[in-house]
Amino acid sequence: MYGIEPKIVQQPVRGRMCGTKTIPDKRRIEPSLIIQLEFSNNTEESEALLASDRYLCHLTLVSSELNISKMFAKLDVAGETVIQNTTIGTEMICGSVLKDPVNLEKHIYFVFPNLSVRYAGVYRFCCSIVSLDSGTCRQVTTDPFQVHSSETYPGSIERTALEISFHKQGVLMSGRFKSKRKSK
């Protein structure tokens, strides 16, 4: 994995807390977190494109100050202590070969379209990318993003051009996409 660096191409900005019920109301973080692998030379990149599933990305939710892991919450439910996962959605994925909508070149991307957080607060994601071939790891951290309560949530953000492009290339995205219907 020498010569490879992760680059966050789309940062999460905000979300609406999805609650603590056992079957949570999924309210995704917007926009979706998207990470691209950058290679130091074209030979490494062309070889890696053939084995994109050999790269994994794992997310860890941390406080905005990067000093406390927020992956689990300790709750008191009817006198019992319950440990609950703070994030909902896919926290580990394989790389996908997708075309950049601007220059139409293929790259390896990690797309997290269905992440939700149970509690209001300011968080970051620490993203660890691992090569299954070499076992090496690279990390990158998002900018802080706000998860709002229902009362303070300012509303949804429109899908970005990158999300729409990846959706058209087959990436499963939660939520709705505007369709262009022909009027009669």
C-alpha positions as CSV (number, residue, x, y, z in Angstrom):
1,M,0.0,0.0,0.0
2,Y,3.0,2.2,-0.4
3,G,2.2,5.3,-2.4
4,I,-1.5,5.4,-1.5
5,E,-3.3,8.1,0.4
6,P,-7.0,8.4,1.3
7,K,-8.6,11.7,0.3
8,I,-12.0,12.7,1.6
9,V,-13.8,14.0,-1.5
10,Q,-17.2,14.6,0.2
11,Q,-17.5,15.5,3.9
12,P,-20.6,14.9,6.1
13,V,-22.1,18.2,7.2
14,R,-25.1,17.4,9.4
15,G,-27.6,14.8,10.4
16,R,-30.7,14.3,12.5
17,M,-30.5,12.0,15.5
18,C,-32.2,8.8,14.9
19,G,-33.1,7.8,18.5
20,T,-32.5,4.9,20.8
21,K,-35.3,2.5,19.9
22,T,-34.4,-1.1,19.1
23,I,-35.7,-0.5,15.6
24,P,-34.4,3.0,14.9
25,D,-35.7,5.6,12.6
26,K,-32.9,5.8,10.0
27,R,-32.1,9.5,9.3
28,R,-28.9,9.6,7.3
29,I,-26.0,11.9,7.7
30,E,-25.9,14.4,4.8
31,P,-24.2,14.5,2.4
32,S,-22.8,10.9,2.3
33,L,-19.2,10.4,3.3
34,I,-17.1,9.6,0.2
35,I,-13.4,8.7,0.3
36,Q,-11.1,8.3,-2.7
37,L,-7.7,6.4,-2.8
38,E,-5.0,8.5,-4.4
39,F,-2.0,6.6,-5.9
40,S,1.6,8.0,-6.3
41,N,1.8,6.6,-9.8
42,N,-0.4,5.3,-12.6
43,T,1.1,1.7,-12.5
44,E,0.1,1.2,-8.9
45,E,-3.4,2.6,-9.6
46,S,-4.1,0.4,-12.7
47,E,-3.0,-2.7,-10.7
48,A,-5.2,-1.6,-7.7
49,L,-8.2,-1.1,-9.9
50,L,-8.2,-4.8,-10.7
51,A,-8.2,-5.6,-7.0
52,S,-10.4,-2.9,-5.5
53,D,-12.0,-5.4,-3.2
54,R,-8.6,-5.9,-1.5
55,Y,-9.0,-2.5,0.2
56,L,-11.3,-2.0,3.2
57,C,-12.4,1.1,5.0
58,H,-13.6,1.1,8.6
59,L,-15.2,4.1,10.3
60,T,-15.0,5.0,14.0
61,L,-17.2,7.7,15.4
62,V,-15.2,10.1,17.6
63,S,-15.8,13.3,19.5
64,S,-15.1,16.5,17.6
65,E,-11.9,16.9,19.7
66,L,-10.7,13.5,18.5
67,N,-10.1,12.3,22.1
68,I,-13.1,10.1,22.9
69,S,-14.5,7.2,20.9
70,K,-18.3,7.5,20.6
71,M,-19.0,4.1,19.1
72,F,-21.0,2.9,22.1
73,A,-23.3,4.5,24.6
74,K,-24.1,3.2,28.1
75,L,-27.8,3.5,28.9
76,D,-29.9,2.8,32.0
77,V,-33.0,1.0,30.9
78,A,-35.5,0.0,33.6
79,G,-32.6,-0.4,36.1
80,E,-30.5,-2.4,33.7
81,T,-27.3,-1.2,32.1
82,V,-27.4,-1.5,28.3
83,I,-24.6,-0.9,25.9
84,Q,-25.8,0.4,22.5
85,N,-24.0,1.1,19.3
86,T,-24.1,4.9,18.6
87,T,-23.9,4.6,14.8
88,I,-26.4,2.8,12.5
89,G,-25.5,1.7,9.0
90,T,-22.6,0.2,7.3
91,E,-19.3,1.0,9.1
92,M,-17.0,-1.1,7.0
93,I,-17.0,-1.5,3.2
94,C,-14.7,-2.7,0.3
95,G,-13.5,-0.3,-2.3
96,S,-15.5,0.3,-5.5
97,V,-14.2,1.2,-8.9
98,L,-16.2,4.2,-10.0
99,K,-15.9,7.0,-12.6
100,D,-15.2,10.5,-11.4
101,P,-18.0,12.6,-12.9
102,V,-15.7,15.5,-13.7
103,N,-12.8,13.9,-15.6
104,L,-14.4,10.5,-16.2
105,E,-11.4,8.6,-14.9
106,K,-11.8,5.5,-12.8
107,H,-10.7,5.5,-9.2
108,I,-11.3,3.5,-6.1
109,Y,-13.9,5.0,-3.8
110,F,-15.4,4.2,-0.4
111,V,-19.0,5.4,-0.3
112,F,-21.0,5.4,3.0
113,P,-24.6,6.3,2.0
114,N,-26.6,5.1,5.0
115,L,-24.9,6.3,8.1
116,S,-27.0,7.6,11.1
117,V,-26.1,8.7,14.6
118,R,-28.4,8.0,17.6
119,Y,-27.5,11.1,19.7
120,A,-27.3,14.8,19.1
121,G,-23.8,16.3,19.2
122,V,-20.7,17.3,17.2
123,Y,-18.7,14.3,15.9
124,R,-16.1,13.2,13.4
125,F,-15.4,10.0,11.6
126,C,-11.9,8.5,11.8
127,C,-11.5,6.4,8.6
128,S,-9.0,3.6,8.5
129,I,-8.2,2.1,5.1
130,V,-6.5,-1.3,5.1
131,S,-4.9,-3.2,2.3
132,L,-5.6,-6.9,2.7
133,D,-2.5,-7.8,0.7
134,S,0.1,-5.9,2.7
135,G,-1.8,-5.4,5.9
136,T,-0.8,-1.7,6.0
137,C,-3.2,1.0,7.2
138,R,-3.8,4.6,6.3
139,Q,-6.1,7.0,8.3
140,V,-7.9,10.2,7.5
141,T,-10.4,12.1,9.7
142,T,-13.4,14.1,8.6
143,D,-14.2,17.6,9.6
144,P,-16.6,18.0,12.5
145,F,-20.3,17.6,11.7
146,Q,-23.4,18.4,13.7
147,V,-26.1,15.8,14.6
148,H,-29.2,17.8,15.5
149,S,-32.3,16.9,17.6
150,S,-35.6,16.9,15.9
151,E,-36.3,20.4,17.2
152,T,-33.1,22.0,15.9
153,Y,-32.7,20.1,12.6
154,P,-32.5,22.7,9.8
155,G,-33.7,20.4,7.0
156,S,-32.3,18.0,4.4
157,I,-29.5,18.8,2.0
158,E,-30.0,18.1,-1.7
159,R,-28.1,15.2,-3.2
160,T,-24.7,16.2,-4.6
161,A,-23.6,15.7,-8.2
162,L,-21.1,13.1,-6.9
163,E,-23.9,11.1,-5.1
164,I,-26.1,11.2,-8.1
165,S,-23.3,10.1,-10.4
166,F,-22.4,7.2,-8.1
167,H,-26.1,6.2,-7.8
168,K,-26.3,6.0,-11.6
169,Q,-23.2,3.8,-11.6
170,G,-24.9,1.3,-9.3
171,V,-24.0,2.4,-5.7
172,L,-27.0,1.8,-3.5
173,M,-28.0,5.0,-1.9
174,S,-30.7,5.4,0.8
175,G,-33.2,8.2,0.4
176,R,-34.9,9.6,-2.6
177,F,-33.5,10.8,-5.9
178,K,-35.4,13.3,-8.0
179,S,-36.4,11.7,-11.3
180,K,-36.8,13.7,-14.5
181,R,-40.2,12.7,-15.8
182,K,-41.4,13.6,-19.2
183,S,-44.6,15.6,-19.1
184,K,-47.3,14.8,-21.6
